[in-house]
Amino acid sequence: MRNSYTPEEQIILNKIGKRIRFFRLESGLSQEKLAFACDLDRTYIGSVERGERNIAVINLCKISSALKIDSYQLLKTEE
């Protein structure tokens, strides 16, 4: 998938994707199970985790709800 993100934007997308993957694995969910819980497509979850998509706020909230965490935890990229 080709995108037009700046290098700085790509870093942000990658960090958020890695956080989603971390919390998903910590919850013991496959991409498919998380996608079902969020009412999103599994391929969408995969592309978000790989930093290929600029995730919408609504979808971020769906994912955090399915992971039983607050949305801000997925955006917390500075540590």
PDB file of N, CA, C and O in Angstrom:
ATOM      1  N   MET A   1       0.848  -1.179   0.000  1.00  0.00           N
ATOM      2  CA  MET A   1       0.000   0.000   0.000  1.00  0.00           C
ATOM      3  C   MET A   1       0.894   1.242   0.000  1.00  0.00           C
ATOM      4  O   MET A   1       1.740   1.403   0.880  1.00  0.00           O
ATOM      5  N   ARG A   2       0.709   2.090  -0.957  1.00  0.00           N
ATOM      6  CA  ARG A   2       1.494   3.312  -1.083  1.00  0.00           C
ATOM      7  C   ARG A   2       0.819   4.429  -0.297  1.00  0.00           C
ATOM      8  O   ARG A   2      -0.405   4.560  -0.309  1.00  0.00           O
ATOM      9  N   ASN A   3       1.632   5.235   0.389  1.00  0.00           N
ATOM     10  CA  ASN A   3       1.068   6.361   1.128  1.00  0.00           C
ATOM     11  C   ASN A   3       1.879   7.613   0.846  1.00  0.00           C
ATOM     12  O   ASN A   3       2.928   7.554   0.205  1.00  0.00           O
ATOM     13  N   SER A   4       1.394   8.727   1.322  1.00  0.00           N
ATOM     14  CA  SER A   4       2.083  10.002   1.097  1.00  0.00           C
ATOM     15  C   SER A   4       2.393  10.677   2.421  1.00  0.00           C
ATOM     16  O   SER A   4       2.331  11.902   2.530  1.00  0.00           O
ATOM     17  N   TYR A   5       2.726   9.882   3.424  1.00  0.00           N
ATOM     18  CA  TYR A   5       3.033  10.442   4.732  1.00  0.00           C
ATOM     19  C   TYR A   5       4.483  10.910   4.779  1.00  0.00           C
ATOM     20  O   TYR A   5       5.358  10.327   4.139  1.00  0.00           O
ATOM     21  N   THR A   6       4.719  11.962   5.539  1.00  0.00           N
ATOM     22  CA  THR A   6       6.092  12.410   5.759  1.00  0.00           C
ATOM     23  C   THR A   6       6.789  11.384   6.649  1.00  0.00           C
ATOM     24  O   THR A   6       6.123  10.574   7.295  1.00  0.00           O
ATOM     25  N   PRO A   7       8.105  11.408   6.689  1.00  0.00           N
ATOM     26  CA  PRO A   7       8.813  10.477   7.577  1.00  0.00           C
ATOM     27  C   PRO A   7       8.375  10.615   9.037  1.00  0.00           C
ATOM     28  O   PRO A   7       8.272   9.616   9.749  1.00  0.00           O
ATOM     29  N   GLU A   8       8.121  11.831   9.479  1.00  0.00           N
ATOM     30  CA  GLU A   8       7.682  12.061  10.857  1.00  0.00           C
ATOM     31  C   GLU A   8       6.294  11.474  11.096  1.00  0.00           C
ATOM     32  O   GLU A   8       6.038  10.879  12.143  1.00  0.00           O
ATOM     33  N   GLU A   9       5.406  11.644  10.128  1.00  0.00           N
ATOM     34  CA  GLU A   9       4.059  11.075  10.243  1.00  0.00           C
ATOM     35  C   GLU A   9       4.112   9.553  10.247  1.00  0.00           C
ATOM     36  O   GLU A   9       3.375   8.902  10.988  1.00  0.00           O
ATOM     37  N   GLN A  10       4.983   8.988   9.418  1.00  0.00           N
ATOM     38  CA  GLN A  10       5.118   7.535   9.358  1.00  0.00           C
ATOM     39  C   GLN A  10       5.598   6.979  10.692  1.00  0.00           C
ATOM     40  O   GLN A  10       5.157   5.909  11.112  1.00  0.00           O
ATOM     41  N   ILE A  11       6.492   7.694  11.358  1.00  0.00           N
ATOM     42  CA  ILE A  11       6.967   7.267  12.676  1.00  0.00           C
ATOM     43  C   ILE A  11       5.806   7.207  13.657  1.00  0.00           C
ATOM     44  O   ILE A  11       5.699   6.254  14.429  1.00  0.00           O
ATOM     45  N   ILE A  12       4.938   8.210  13.637  1.00  0.00           N
ATOM     46  CA  ILE A  12       3.770   8.235  14.530  1.00  0.00           C
ATOM     47  C   ILE A  12       2.852   7.058  14.241  1.00  0.00           C
ATOM     48  O   ILE A  12       2.427   6.363  15.164  1.00  0.00           O
ATOM     49  N   LEU A  13       2.540   6.827  12.968  1.00  0.00           N
ATOM     50  CA  LEU A  13       1.662   5.720  12.598  1.00  0.00           C
ATOM     51  C   LEU A  13       2.256   4.373  13.023  1.00  0.00           C
ATOM     52  O   LEU A  13       1.534   3.496  13.499  1.00  0.00           O
ATOM     53  N   ASN A  14       3.564   4.213  12.852  1.00  0.00           N
ATOM     54  CA  ASN A  14       4.223   2.975  13.260  1.00  0.00           C
ATOM     55  C   ASN A  14       4.150   2.773  14.766  1.00  0.00           C
ATOM     56  O   ASN A  14       3.913   1.660  15.236  1.00  0.00           O
ATOM     57  N   LYS A  15       4.353   3.844  15.523  1.00  0.00           N
ATOM     58  CA  LYS A  15       4.300   3.740  16.990  1.00  0.00           C
ATOM     59  C   LYS A  15       2.900   3.368  17.468  1.00  0.00           C
ATOM     60  O   LYS A  15       2.749   2.521  18.348  1.00  0.00           O
ATOM     61  N   ILE A  16       1.892   3.987  16.901  1.00  0.00           N
ATOM     62  CA  ILE A  16       0.516   3.672  17.295  1.00  0.00           C
ATOM     63  C   ILE A  16       0.182   2.235  16.909  1.00  0.00           C
ATOM     64  O   ILE A  16      -0.442   1.512  17.685  1.00  0.00           O
ATOM     65  N   GLY A  17       0.591   1.823  15.724  1.00  0.00           N
ATOM     66  CA  GLY A  17       0.361   0.444  15.300  1.00  0.00           C
ATOM     67  C   GLY A  17       1.015  -0.562  16.223  1.00  0.00           C
ATOM     68  O   GLY A  17       0.423  -1.591  16.549  1.00  0.00           O
ATOM     69  N   LYS A  18       2.241  -0.270  16.648  1.00  0.00           N
ATOM     70  CA  LYS A  18       2.943  -1.159  17.573  1.00  0.00           C
ATOM     71  C   LYS A  18       2.248  -1.218  18.923  1.00  0.00           C
ATOM     72  O   LYS A  18       2.214  -2.273  19.555  1.00  0.00           O
ATOM     73  N   ARG A  19       1.690  -0.089  19.376  1.00  0.00           N
ATOM     74  CA  ARG A  19       0.961  -0.073  20.654  1.00  0.00           C
ATOM     75  C   ARG A  19      -0.311  -0.909  20.546  1.00  0.00           C
ATOM     76  O   ARG A  19      -0.651  -1.652  21.467  1.00  0.00           O
ATOM     77  N   ILE A  20      -1.002  -0.790  19.438  1.00  0.00           N
ATOM     78  CA  ILE A  20      -2.211  -1.599  19.244  1.00  0.00           C
ATOM     79  C   ILE A  20      -1.841  -3.081  19.255  1.00  0.00           C
ATOM     80  O   ILE A  20      -2.496  -3.881  19.923  1.00  0.00           O
ATOM     81  N   ARG A  21      -0.803  -3.441  18.524  1.00  0.00           N
ATOM     82  CA  ARG A  21      -0.361  -4.840  18.484  1.00  0.00           C
ATOM     83  C   ARG A  21       0.024  -5.313  19.889  1.00  0.00           C
ATOM     84  O   ARG A  21      -0.339  -6.420  20.287  1.00  0.00           O
ATOM     85  N   PHE A  22       0.756  -4.486  20.642  1.00  0.00           N
ATOM     86  CA  PHE A  22       1.166  -4.850  21.999  1.00  0.00           C
ATOM     87  C   PHE A  22      -0.047  -5.168  22.874  1.00  0.00           C
ATOM     88  O   PHE A  22      -0.099  -6.217  23.517  1.00  0.00           O
ATOM     89  N   PHE A  23      -1.018  -4.257  22.893  1.00  0.00           N
ATOM     90  CA  PHE A  23      -2.192  -4.460  23.736  1.00  0.00           C
ATOM     91  C   PHE A  23      -3.059  -5.620  23.233  1.00  0.00           C
ATOM     92  O   PHE A  23      -3.674  -6.329  24.029  1.00  0.00           O
ATOM     93  N   ARG A  24      -3.103  -5.807  21.924  1.00  0.00           N
ATOM     94  CA  ARG A  24      -3.854  -6.942  21.376  1.00  0.00           C
ATOM     95  C   ARG A  24      -3.247  -8.255  21.831  1.00  0.00           C
ATOM     96  O   ARG A  24      -3.960  -9.147  22.290  1.00  0.00           O
ATOM     97  N   LEU A  25      -1.935  -8.378  21.705  1.00  0.00           N
ATOM     98  CA  LEU A  25      -1.259  -9.604  22.124  1.00  0.00           C
ATOM     99  C   LEU A  25      -1.355  -9.804  23.630  1.00  0.00           C
ATOM    100  O   LEU A  25      -1.530 -10.925  24.109  1.00  0.00           O
ATOM    101  N   GLU A  26      -1.241  -8.711  24.369  1.00  0.00           N
ATOM    102  CA  GLU A  26      -1.370  -8.779  25.831  1.00  0.00           C
ATOM    103  C   GLU A  26      -2.756  -9.281  26.229  1.00  0.00           C
ATOM    104  O   GLU A  26      -2.910  -9.954  27.249  1.00  0.00           O
ATOM    105  N   SER A  27      -3.755  -8.953  25.425  1.00  0.00           N
ATOM    106  CA  SER A  27      -5.128  -9.392  25.683  1.00  0.00           C
ATOM    107  C   SER A  27      -5.395 -10.801  25.163  1.00  0.00           C
ATOM    108  O   SER A  27      -6.465 -11.363  25.400  1.00  0.00           O
ATOM    109  N   GLY A  28      -4.427 -11.367  24.460  1.00  0.00           N
ATOM    110  CA  GLY A  28      -4.577 -12.719  23.935  1.00  0.00           C
ATOM    111  C   GLY A  28      -5.518 -12.806  22.742  1.00  0.00           C
ATOM    112  O   GLY A  28      -6.133 -13.845  22.502  1.00  0.00           O
ATOM    113  N   LEU A  29      -5.629 -11.710  21.992  1.00  0.00           N
ATOM    114  CA  LEU A  29      -6.534 -11.678  20.844  1.00  0.00           C
ATOM    115  C   LEU A  29      -5.772 -11.798  19.537  1.00  0.00           C
ATOM    116  O   LEU A  29      -4.685 -11.240  19.388  1.00  0.00           O
ATOM    117  N   SER A  30      -6.337 -12.518  18.603  1.00  0.00           N
ATOM    118  CA  SER A  30      -5.818 -12.522  17.238  1.00  0.00           C
ATOM    119  C   SER A  30      -6.327 -11.257  16.546  1.00  0.00           C
ATOM    120  O   SER A  30      -7.224 -10.584  17.054  1.00  0.00           O
ATOM    121  N   GLN A  31      -5.758 -10.943  15.397  1.00  0.00           N
ATOM    122  CA  GLN A  31      -6.278  -9.814  14.626  1.00  0.00           C
ATOM    123  C   GLN A  31      -7.734 -10.047  14.275  1.00  0.00           C
ATOM    124  O   GLN A  31      -8.543  -9.119  14.299  1.00  0.00           O
ATOM    125  N   GLU A  32      -8.063 -11.271  13.952  1.00  0.00           N
ATOM    126  CA  GLU A  32      -9.436 -11.596  13.564  1.00  0.00           C
ATOM    127  C   GLU A  32     -10.409 -11.376  14.728  1.00  0.00           C
ATOM    128  O   GLU A  32     -11.486 -10.809  14.538  1.00  0.00           O
ATOM    129  N   LYS A  33     -10.037 -11.818  15.917  1.00  0.00           N
ATOM    130  CA  LYS A  33     -10.922 -11.647  17.077  1.00  0.00           C
ATOM    131  C   LYS A  33     -11.064 -10.182  17.455  1.00  0.00           C
ATOM    132  O   LYS A  33     -12.154  -9.737  17.815  1.00  0.00           O
ATOM    133  N   LEU A  34      -9.977  -9.431  17.377  1.00  0.00           N
ATOM    134  CA  LEU A  34     -10.053  -7.998  17.660  1.00  0.00           C
ATOM    135  C   LEU A  34     -10.936  -7.312  16.631  1.00  0.00           C
ATOM    136  O   LEU A  34     -11.786  -6.494  16.984  1.00  0.00           O
ATOM    137  N   ALA A  35     -10.742  -7.637  15.377  1.00  0.00           N
ATOM    138  CA  ALA A  35     -11.546  -7.038  14.309  1.00  0.00           C
ATOM    139  C   ALA A  35     -13.030  -7.321  14.521  1.00  0.00           C
ATOM    140  O   ALA A  35     -13.861  -6.430  14.346  1.00  0.00           O
ATOM    141  N   PHE A  36     -13.365  -8.548  14.895  1.00  0.00           N
ATOM    142  CA  PHE A  36     -14.759  -8.906  15.149  1.00  0.00           C
ATOM    143  C   PHE A  36     -15.318  -8.088  16.308  1.00  0.00           C
ATOM    144  O   PHE A  36     -16.444  -7.596  16.236  1.00  0.00           O
ATOM    145  N   ALA A  37     -14.536  -7.942  17.374  1.00  0.00           N
ATOM    146  CA  ALA A  37     -14.981  -7.184  18.543  1.00  0.00           C
ATOM    147  C   ALA A  37     -15.178  -5.701  18.230  1.00  0.00           C
ATOM    148  O   ALA A  37     -15.983  -5.026  18.871  1.00  0.00           O
ATOM    149  N   CYS A  38     -14.438  -5.203  17.243  1.00  0.00           N
ATOM    150  CA  CYS A  38     -14.507  -3.788  16.859  1.00  0.00           C
ATOM    151  C   CYS A  38     -15.471  -3.530  15.716  1.00  0.00           C
ATOM    152  O   CYS A  38     -15.762  -2.376  15.401  1.00  0.00           O
ATOM    153  N   ASP A  39     -15.967  -4.580  15.093  1.00  0.00           N
ATOM    154  CA  ASP A  39     -16.767  -4.480  13.877  1.00  0.00           C
ATOM    155  C   ASP A  39     -15.962  -3.808  12.766  1.00  0.00           C
ATOM    156  O   ASP A  39     -16.467  -2.948  12.044  1.00  0.00           O
ATOM    157  N   LEU A  40     -14.698  -4.221  12.648  1.00  0.00           N
ATOM    158  CA  LEU A  40     -13.800  -3.743  11.602  1.00  0.00           C
ATOM    159  C   LEU A  40     -13.260  -4.967  10.865  1.00  0.00           C
ATOM    160  O   LEU A  40     -13.361  -6.089  11.361  1.00  0.00           O
ATOM    161  N   ASP A  41     -12.698  -4.755   9.704  1.00  0.00           N
ATOM    162  CA  ASP A  41     -12.138  -5.847   8.923  1.00  0.00           C
ATOM    163  C   ASP A  41     -10.759  -6.233   9.459  1.00  0.00           C
ATOM    164  O   ASP A  41      -9.994  -5.373   9.896  1.00  0.00           O
ATOM    165  N   ARG A  42     -10.448  -7.530   9.423  1.00  0.00           N
ATOM    166  CA  ARG A  42      -9.152  -8.002   9.901  1.00  0.00           C
ATOM    167  C   ARG A  42      -8.001  -7.371   9.116  1.00  0.00           C
ATOM    168  O   ARG A  42      -6.956  -7.059   9.688  1.00  0.00           O
ATOM    169  N   THR A  43      -8.187  -7.185   7.824  1.00  0.00           N
ATOM    170  CA  THR A  43      -7.115  -6.584   7.022  1.00  0.00           C
ATOM    171  C   THR A  43      -6.874  -5.128   7.428  1.00  0.00           C
ATOM    172  O   THR A  43      -5.754  -4.627   7.326  1.00  0.00           O
ATOM    173  N   TYR A  44      -7.937  -4.451   7.892  1.00  0.00           N
ATOM    174  CA  TYR A  44      -7.787  -3.076   8.385  1.00  0.00           C
ATOM    175  C   TYR A  44      -6.923  -3.073   9.644  1.00  0.00           C
ATOM    176  O   TYR A  44      -6.017  -2.251   9.775  1.00  0.00           O
ATOM    177  N   ILE A  45      -7.204  -3.993  10.571  1.00  0.00           N
ATOM    178  CA  ILE A  45      -6.417  -4.080  11.808  1.00  0.00           C
ATOM    179  C   ILE A  45      -4.949  -4.331  11.463  1.00  0.00           C
ATOM    180  O   ILE A  45      -4.059  -3.692  12.024  1.00  0.00           O
ATOM    181  N   GLY A  46      -4.702  -5.248  10.552  1.00  0.00           N
ATOM    182  CA  GLY A  46      -3.331  -5.550  10.148  1.00  0.00           C
ATOM    183  C   GLY A  46      -2.624  -4.348   9.554  1.00  0.00           C
ATOM    184  O   GLY A  46      -1.460  -4.094   9.867  1.00  0.00           O
ATOM    185  N   SER A  47      -3.304  -3.614   8.711  1.00  0.00           N
ATOM    186  CA  SER A  47      -2.666  -2.456   8.074  1.00  0.00           C
ATOM    187  C   SER A  47      -2.423  -1.333   9.082  1.00  0.00           C
ATOM    188  O   SER A  47      -1.450  -0.591   8.954  1.00  0.00           O
ATOM    189  N   VAL A  48      -3.296  -1.201  10.078  1.00  0.00           N
ATOM    190  CA  VAL A  48      -3.076  -0.212  11.143  1.00  0.00           C
ATOM    191  C   VAL A  48      -1.854  -0.617  11.963  1.00  0.00           C
ATOM    192  O   VAL A  48      -0.999   0.216  12.263  1.00  0.00           O
ATOM    193  N   GLU A  49      -1.775  -1.888  12.322  1.00  0.00           N
ATOM    194  CA  GLU A  49      -0.639  -2.365  13.110  1.00  0.00           C
ATOM    195  C   GLU A  49       0.684  -2.196  12.371  1.00  0.00           C
ATOM    196  O   GLU A  49       1.721  -1.995  13.004  1.00  0.00           O
ATOM    197  N   ARG A  50       0.664  -2.273  11.067  1.00  0.00           N
ATOM    198  CA  ARG A  50       1.883  -2.085  10.265  1.00  0.00           C
ATOM    199  C   ARG A  50       2.176  -0.617   9.978  1.00  0.00           C
ATOM    200  O   ARG A  50       3.178  -0.307   9.334  1.00  0.00           O
ATOM    201  N   GLY A  51       1.326   0.286  10.442  1.00  0.00           N
ATOM    202  CA  GLY A  51       1.545   1.712  10.220  1.00  0.00           C
ATOM    203  C   GLY A  51       1.214   2.159   8.813  1.00  0.00           C
ATOM    204  O   GLY A  51       1.736   3.171   8.345  1.00  0.00           O
ATOM    205  N   GLU A  52       0.357   1.424   8.134  1.00  0.00           N
ATOM    206  CA  GLU A  52       0.009   1.756   6.756  1.00  0.00           C
ATOM    207  C   GLU A  52      -1.212   2.658   6.643  1.00  0.00           C
ATOM    208  O   GLU A  52      -1.495   3.185   5.567  1.00  0.00           O
ATOM    209  N   ARG A  53      -1.936   2.840   7.741  1.00  0.00           N
ATOM    210  CA  ARG A  53      -3.168   3.634   7.700  1.00  0.00           C
ATOM    211  C   ARG A  53      -3.153   4.714   8.762  1.00  0.00           C
ATOM    212  O   ARG A  53      -2.624   4.531   9.858  1.00  0.00           O
ATOM    213  N   ASN A  54      -3.739   5.829   8.415  1.00  0.00           N
ATOM    214  CA  ASN A  54      -3.971   6.913   9.365  1.00  0.00           C
ATOM    215  C   ASN A  54      -5.330   6.644   9.994  1.00  0.00           C
ATOM    216  O   ASN A  54      -6.366   6.994   9.428  1.00  0.00           O
ATOM    217  N   ILE A  55      -5.321   6.029  11.150  1.00  0.00           N
ATOM    218  CA  ILE A  55      -6.534   5.533  11.788  1.00  0.00           C
ATOM    219  C   ILE A  55      -7.454   6.690  12.209  1.00  0.00           C
ATOM    220  O   ILE A  55      -6.997   7.705  12.733  1.00  0.00           O
ATOM    221  N   ALA A  56      -8.740   6.513  11.970  1.00  0.00           N
ATOM    222  CA  ALA A  56      -9.740   7.512  12.356  1.00  0.00           C
ATOM    223  C   ALA A  56      -9.989   7.436  13.859  1.00  0.00           C
ATOM    224  O   ALA A  56      -9.817   6.382  14.470  1.00  0.00           O
ATOM    225  N   VAL A  57     -10.386   8.538  14.439  1.00  0.00           N
ATOM    226  CA  VAL A  57     -10.642   8.611  15.873  1.00  0.00           C
ATOM    227  C   VAL A  57     -11.720   7.608  16.286  1.00  0.00           C
ATOM    228  O   VAL A  57     -11.584   6.948  17.317  1.00  0.00           O
ATOM    229  N   ILE A  58     -12.770   7.489  15.510  1.00  0.00           N
ATOM    230  CA  ILE A  58     -13.851   6.548  15.834  1.00  0.00           C
ATOM    231  C   ILE A  58     -13.307   5.124  15.889  1.00  0.00           C
ATOM    232  O   ILE A  58     -13.635   4.370  16.805  1.00  0.00           O
ATOM    233  N   ASN A  59     -12.484   4.753  14.921  1.00  0.00           N
ATOM    234  CA  ASN A  59     -11.922   3.405  14.908  1.00  0.00           C
ATOM    235  C   ASN A  59     -10.930   3.207  16.056  1.00  0.00           C
ATOM    236  O   ASN A  59     -10.843   2.114  16.616  1.00  0.00           O
ATOM    237  N   LEU A  60     -10.191   4.244  16.403  1.00  0.00           N
ATOM    238  CA  LEU A  60      -9.292   4.171  17.549  1.00  0.00           C
ATOM    239  C   LEU A  60     -10.093   3.892  18.822  1.00  0.00           C
ATOM    240  O   LEU A  60      -9.670   3.099  19.663  1.00  0.00           O
ATOM    241  N   CYS A  61     -11.235   4.538  18.958  1.00  0.00           N
ATOM    242  CA  CYS A  61     -12.105   4.317  20.117  1.00  0.00           C
ATOM    243  C   CYS A  61     -12.689   2.907  20.111  1.00  0.00           C
ATOM    244  O   CYS A  61     -12.795   2.280  21.165  1.00  0.00           O
ATOM    245  N   LYS A  62     -13.065   2.407  18.950  1.00  0.00           N
ATOM    246  CA  LYS A  62     -13.577   1.032  18.848  1.00  0.00           C
ATOM    247  C   LYS A  62     -12.513   0.027  19.287  1.00  0.00           C
ATOM    248  O   LYS A  62     -12.796  -0.913  20.030  1.00  0.00           O
ATOM    249  N   ILE A  63     -11.297   0.242  18.819  1.00  0.00           N
ATOM    250  CA  ILE A  63     -10.200  -0.672  19.147  1.00  0.00           C
ATOM    251  C   ILE A  63      -9.876  -0.617  20.633  1.00  0.00           C
ATOM    252  O   ILE A  63      -9.727  -1.657  21.275  1.00  0.00           O
ATOM    253  N   SER A  64      -9.768   0.581  21.181  1.00  0.00           N
ATOM    254  CA  SER A  64      -9.445   0.689  22.606  1.00  0.00           C
ATOM    255  C   SER A  64     -10.546   0.089  23.467  1.00  0.00           C
ATOM    256  O   SER A  64     -10.261  -0.534  24.489  1.00  0.00           O
ATOM    257  N   SER A  65     -11.788   0.268  23.070  1.00  0.00           N
ATOM    258  CA  SER A  65     -12.902  -0.327  23.804  1.00  0.00           C
ATOM    259  C   SER A  65     -12.813  -1.850  23.781  1.00  0.00           C
ATOM    260  O   SER A  65     -13.006  -2.496  24.811  1.00  0.00           O
ATOM    261  N   ALA A  66     -12.524  -2.424  22.624  1.00  0.00           N
ATOM    262  CA  ALA A  66     -12.399  -3.878  22.506  1.00  0.00           C
ATOM    263  C   ALA A  66     -11.217  -4.405  23.320  1.00  0.00           C
ATOM    264  O   ALA A  66     -11.251  -5.526  23.827  1.00  0.00           O
ATOM    265  N   LEU A  67     -10.176  -3.586  23.437  1.00  0.00           N
ATOM    266  CA  LEU A  67      -9.002  -3.970  24.223  1.00  0.00           C
ATOM    267  C   LEU A  67      -9.173  -3.662  25.709  1.00  0.00           C
ATOM    268  O   LEU A  67      -8.324  -4.015  26.528  1.00  0.00           O
ATOM    269  N   LYS A  68     -10.285  -2.997  26.050  1.00  0.00           N
ATOM    270  CA  LYS A  68     -10.607  -2.625  27.431  1.00  0.00           C
ATOM    271  C   LYS A  68      -9.551  -1.704  28.037  1.00  0.00           C
ATOM    272  O   LYS A  68      -9.133  -1.870  29.183  1.00  0.00           O
ATOM    273  N   ILE A  69      -9.132  -0.726  27.226  1.00  0.00           N
ATOM    274  CA  ILE A  69      -8.191   0.295  27.685  1.00  0.00           C
ATOM    275  C   ILE A  69      -8.710   1.654  27.244  1.00  0.00           C
ATOM    276  O   ILE A  69      -9.598   1.738  26.395  1.00  0.00           O
ATOM    277  N   ASP A  70      -8.160   2.718  27.819  1.00  0.00           N
ATOM    278  CA  ASP A  70      -8.511   4.067  27.400  1.00  0.00           C
ATOM    279  C   ASP A  70      -7.792   4.404  26.094  1.00  0.00           C
ATOM    280  O   ASP A  70      -6.661   3.975  25.865  1.00  0.00           O
ATOM    281  N   SER A  71      -8.456   5.166  25.258  1.00  0.00           N
ATOM    282  CA  SER A  71      -7.899   5.521  23.945  1.00  0.00           C
ATOM    283  C   SER A  71      -6.536   6.191  24.051  1.00  0.00           C
ATOM    284  O   SER A  71      -5.660   5.962  23.217  1.00  0.00           O
ATOM    285  N   TYR A  72      -6.357   7.010  25.066  1.00  0.00           N
ATOM    286  CA  TYR A  72      -5.096   7.741  25.186  1.00  0.00           C
ATOM    287  C   TYR A  72      -3.903   6.789  25.306  1.00  0.00           C
ATOM    288  O   TYR A  72      -2.784   7.149  24.938  1.00  0.00           O
ATOM    289  N   GLN A  73      -4.136   5.580  25.816  1.00  0.00           N
ATOM    290  CA  GLN A  73      -3.032   4.638  25.958  1.00  0.00           C
ATOM    291  C   GLN A  73      -2.479   4.214  24.600  1.00  0.00           C
ATOM    292  O   GLN A  73      -1.304   3.861  24.501  1.00  0.00           O
ATOM    293  N   LEU A  74      -3.292   4.242  23.565  1.00  0.00           N
ATOM    294  CA  LEU A  74      -2.821   3.894  22.232  1.00  0.00           C
ATOM    295  C   LEU A  74      -2.051   5.054  21.606  1.00  0.00           C
ATOM    296  O   LEU A  74      -1.216   4.850  20.725  1.00  0.00           O
ATOM    297  N   LEU A  75      -2.336   6.264  22.064  1.00  0.00           N
ATOM    298  CA  LEU A  75      -1.675   7.443  21.512  1.00  0.00           C
ATOM    299  C   LEU A  75      -0.413   7.827  22.276  1.00  0.00           C
ATOM    300  O   LEU A  75       0.341   8.698  21.843  1.00  0.00           O
ATOM    301  N   LYS A  76      -0.193   7.191  23.386  1.00  0.00           N
ATOM    302  CA  LYS A  76       0.958   7.503  24.248  1.00  0.00           C
ATOM    303  C   LYS A  76       2.214   6.929  23.613  1.00  0.00           C
ATOM    304  O   LYS A  76       2.625   5.812  23.925  1.00  0.00           O
ATOM    305  N   THR A  77       2.820   7.701  22.721  1.00  0.00           N
ATOM    306  CA  THR A  77       3.975   7.208  21.966  1.00  0.00           C
ATOM    307  C   THR A  77       5.296   7.735  22.507  1.00  0.00           C
ATOM    308  O   THR A  77       6.357   7.261  22.102  1.00  0.00           O
ATOM    309  N   GLU A  78       5.255   8.688  23.397  1.00  0.00           N
ATOM    310  CA  GLU A  78       6.480   9.249  23.960  1.00  0.00           C
ATOM    311  C   GLU A  78       6.737   8.627  25.324  1.00  0.00           C
ATOM    312  O   GLU A  78       5.961   8.816  26.261  1.00  0.00           O
ATOM    313  N   GLU A  79       7.842   7.878  25.429  1.00  0.00           N
ATOM    314  CA  GLU A  79       8.204   7.279  26.716  1.00  0.00           C
ATOM    315  C   GLU A  79       9.687   7.236  26.844  1.00  0.00           C
ATOM    316  O   GLU A  79      10.206   6.767  27.857  1.00  0.00           O
TER     317      GLU A  79
END
